[in-house]
Amino acid sequence: MGNAQVATGGEAIWLSFCFVPGFAPVFMALGTSATILGQVLLRWRYDLNTTGGTVLTASAASATVKEGIMLFATYKAGHGILFLLVAAFTGQGAGRLKSLGRIGQRLDRGAGMVMILMGIAMITGHLLALSYWQLEASLVFARIG
């Protein structure tokens, strides 16, 4: 400790100049990979959600019960993989989720209302029309993006 040398202003600038090109590519690579992973997971979730209603309707209208079950099982397997990936990183985000208490309650109530509306749509026969609209809308958005 007593033998440590203190760099002068010029030496400190030179050392910093040498350090920055070394760490900048590392942080750029980390940021790029995190961005790509985030986009892949968001796209996957979007694709699963946009096809969910259509799969549900198609499975209900299948020629056989077995076909309907296979369609829905395949769709749910995609969701399951996404949930497993999220579960792997849950510990890191648990503290952040606690701060979402009020928002979470509103989202929970909103999700309940959506469930009630979907039930009414199923009972009244409007779910099929909604599914076809969703399919057409996702194709339009696919052409844009």
SVG drawing of the C-alpha trace seen along z (x, -y; Angstrom):
<svg xmlns="http://www.w3.org/2000/svg" viewBox="-76 -16 83 54">
<polyline fill="none" stroke="black" stroke-width="0.4" points="0.0,0.0 2.7,-2.4 4.4,-1.7 1.4,-2.5 2.0,-5.1 -0.5,-7.9 -0.8,-8.6 -0.3,-12.2 -3.0,-14.0 -1.5,-13.1 -1.0,-9.5 -4.5,-9.2 -5.9,-10.5 -3.7,-8.1 -4.8,-5.1 -8.4,-6.1 -8.0,-6.5 -6.6,-2.9 -9.4,-1.6 -12.4,-2.9 -11.8,-1.1 -11.4,2.1 -14.7,1.9 -16.8,0.2 -17.1,3.3 -17.9,5.5 -20.8,3.3 -22.0,2.9 -22.1,6.7 -24.0,7.1 -26.5,4.4 -26.9,5.7 -27.5,9.3 -30.0,8.1 -31.8,6.0 -32.0,9.0 -33.2,11.4 -35.9,8.9 -37.1,8.4 -37.3,12.2 -39.2,12.8 -41.6,9.9 -42.2,11.1 -42.8,14.6 -45.3,13.3 -47.0,11.2 -47.2,14.1 -48.6,16.4 -51.2,13.8 -52.4,12.9 -52.9,16.6 -54.5,17.6 -58.0,16.6 -57.8,18.2 -56.3,21.4 -59.1,21.6 -61.8,21.1 -60.2,23.5 -59.9,26.2 -63.5,25.7 -64.6,26.0 -62.3,29.0 -63.7,32.1 -62.6,34.3 -62.0,33.7 -58.5,35.1 -57.6,32.5 -58.9,29.7 -56.9,31.0 -53.7,31.3 -54.1,27.7 -54.6,26.3 -51.8,28.4 -49.3,27.2 -50.3,23.6 -50.0,24.0 -46.6,25.7 -45.4,22.4 -46.7,20.5 -45.1,23.0 -41.6,22.5 -42.0,18.7 -43.1,19.1 -40.1,21.4 -37.7,18.7 -39.4,16.0 -39.2,18.2 -35.5,18.6 -35.1,14.9 -37.8,14.3 -35.5,13.8 -33.9,10.7 -37.2,9.0 -39.1,9.9 -38.1,6.7 -39.3,4.6 -42.6,6.3 -43.5,5.3 -43.5,1.7 -46.3,2.5 -48.9,3.2 -51.6,0.7 -51.0,1.2 -51.2,4.9 -54.6,4.7 -55.9,2.6 -54.4,5.0 -56.0,7.9 -59.4,6.3 -59.0,5.4 -58.0,9.0 -61.1,10.2 -63.3,7.9 -61.7,9.3 -62.5,12.8 -66.1,11.9 -66.4,10.3 -64.8,13.3 -67.3,15.6 -70.1,13.4 -68.6,13.5 -68.4,17.3 -72.0,17.6 -73.4,15.2 -71.4,16.6 -69.4,13.4 -66.0,15.1 -65.7,16.5 -66.2,13.1 -63.7,11.6 -61.1,14.3 -61.5,13.7 -61.1,9.9 -57.9,10.6 -56.5,12.8 -57.0,10.2 -55.7,7.4 -52.5,9.3 -51.9,9.9 -52.3,6.2 -49.8,5.4 -47.4,8.1 -47.2,6.3 -46.5,3.0 -43.8,4.2"/>
</svg>
